[in-house]
């Protein structure tokens, strides 16, 4: 699946799902399977996943761009979901995250950061680090980000 195809699917399905208070977090494709990862602020249930499946399946069957997908999976992205957008960071404000930032150096090494999300802006996120220092990170420079899980 190309980025353009993914964005088209997201733009097509997002308004319908938002009517039911469901956020489309990500879209994945594996061979003939289209996987929708969804989020609901008060938590997802099996009934929510079934409802999304019921809404999306007819579109999958008739829309020519989606006709190649014969299987549809609807699921939560899980606790270790990647954080990719300002909305993802906003939803996790107050939580500790691990972020790999693209380096501006010639060797291309990624710089790992860990901190608590204290502010989120459309283009950047502010992290409070352990030493008490706040650091601003451009979302566009983030290679990987996820919630830091303590086991």
Buried (B, 14 or more C-beta within 10 A) or exposed (E): BEEEEBEBBBEBBEEBBEEEEBBBBBBBBEEEEBBBBBBBEEEBEEEBBEBBBEBBEEBBEEBEEBEEBEEBBBBBBEEEBBBBBBBBBBBBEEEBBBBBBBEEEEEEEEBEBEBBBEBBEEEBBBBBEEEEEEEEBEBEBBEBBBBEEEE
